[in-house]
């Protein structure tokens, strides 16, 4: 079992469940791509079950990254000074969260 994969899965599941419990089900569905069935299941799962699910040998979620946006970010990344990495990370998050169609 890859410990990094376990931590990534568990963090995702905990964030998803936190959104659901904070009465932000719609936000969990929109931001994390959860289905109503997944929301229903996560609402009922105790932490121990989340830990068991997180130990699976694959991601417990599907990344929602647009490959075009990633390649655009990586192309520009090659020319950026190391001290500007934090600003580039913020820009990447902005690009990934934008909903406007690419031309």
URZI-V84996 format. One record per residue. N is the residue number from 1. OMEGA is omega in whole degrees, 0 to 359 (* if undefined). D_FIRST is the distance of its C-alpha to the first C-alpha in Angstrom with 1 decimal. Layout:
# URZI-V84996
n:N omega:OMEGA d_first:D_FIRST
n:N omega:OMEGA d_first:D_FIRST
This chain:
# URZI-V84996
n:1 omega:178 d_first:0.0
n:2 omega:183 d_first:3.8
n:3 omega:178 d_first:6.1
n:4 omega:178 d_first:8.8
n:5 omega:178 d_first:7.9
n:6 omega:181 d_first:7.5
n:7 omega:179 d_first:10.8
n:8 omega:179 d_first:12.4
n:9 omega:182 d_first:12.0
n:10 omega:178 d_first:13.3
n:11 omega:179 d_first:16.0
n:12 omega:182 d_first:17.1
n:13 omega:179 d_first:17.4
n:14 omega:177 d_first:19.2
n:15 omega:180 d_first:21.6
n:16 omega:181 d_first:22.3
n:17 omega:178 d_first:23.1
n:18 omega:177 d_first:25.2
n:19 omega:181 d_first:27.2
n:20 omega:181 d_first:27.8
n:21 omega:180 d_first:29.0
n:22 omega:179 d_first:31.2
n:23 omega:176 d_first:33.1
n:24 omega:182 d_first:31.9
n:25 omega:181 d_first:30.6
n:26 omega:178 d_first:32.4
n:27 omega:178 d_first:30.8
n:28 omega:180 d_first:27.3
n:29 omega:182 d_first:28.3
n:30 omega:186 d_first:30.0
n:31 omega:184 d_first:27.7
n:32 omega:179 d_first:24.3
n:33 omega:180 d_first:25.5
n:34 omega:174 d_first:24.9
n:35 omega:177 d_first:27.0
n:36 omega:178 d_first:29.2
n:37 omega:179 d_first:27.2
n:38 omega:178 d_first:23.9
n:39 omega:180 d_first:26.1
n:40 omega:179 d_first:27.4
n:41 omega:181 d_first:24.0
n:42 omega:179 d_first:22.6
n:43 omega:185 d_first:25.8
n:44 omega:188 d_first:25.4
n:45 omega:172 d_first:21.8
n:46 omega:183 d_first:21.4
n:47 omega:181 d_first:18.8
n:48 omega:177 d_first:17.0
n:49 omega:176 d_first:16.7
n:50 omega:180 d_first:15.5
n:51 omega:178 d_first:12.6
n:52 omega:179 d_first:11.8
n:53 omega:181 d_first:12.3
n:54 omega:181 d_first:10.2
n:55 omega:177 d_first:7.0
n:56 omega:184 d_first:7.9
n:57 omega:177 d_first:6.5
n:58 omega:177 d_first:9.7
n:59 omega:178 d_first:12.0
n:60 omega:181 d_first:13.9
n:61 omega:178 d_first:17.0
n:62 omega:177 d_first:19.1
n:63 omega:183 d_first:20.2
n:64 omega:182 d_first:24.0
n:65 omega:175 d_first:25.0
n:66 omega:183 d_first:28.2
n:67 omega:179 d_first:27.8
n:68 omega:180 d_first:31.5
n:69 omega:177 d_first:30.9
n:70 omega:182 d_first:28.0
n:71 omega:177 d_first:30.1
n:72 omega:179 d_first:33.0
n:73 omega:183 d_first:31.1
n:74 omega:177 d_first:29.7
n:75 omega:180 d_first:33.2
n:76 omega:182 d_first:34.8
n:77 omega:182 d_first:32.0
n:78 omega:184 d_first:33.3
n:79 omega:185 d_first:36.6
n:80 omega:177 d_first:35.6
n:81 omega:182 d_first:36.1
n:82 omega:182 d_first:33.1
n:83 omega:181 d_first:34.8
n:84 omega:184 d_first:34.8
n:85 omega:180 d_first:31.0
n:86 omega:178 d_first:30.9
n:87 omega:179 d_first:33.7
n:88 omega:178 d_first:32.0
n:89 omega:177 d_first:28.9
n:90 omega:179 d_first:31.3
n:91 omega:178 d_first:33.0
n:92 omega:179 d_first:29.8
n:93 omega:177 d_first:29.0
n:94 omega:179 d_first:32.7
n:95 omega:183 d_first:32.5
n:96 omega:183 d_first:29.4
n:97 omega:180 d_first:31.0
n:98 omega:183 d_first:34.4
n:99 omega:180 d_first:35.6
n:100 omega:180 d_first:38.5
n:101 omega:178 d_first:38.5
n:102 omega:177 d_first:38.3
n:103 omega:* d_first:41.6
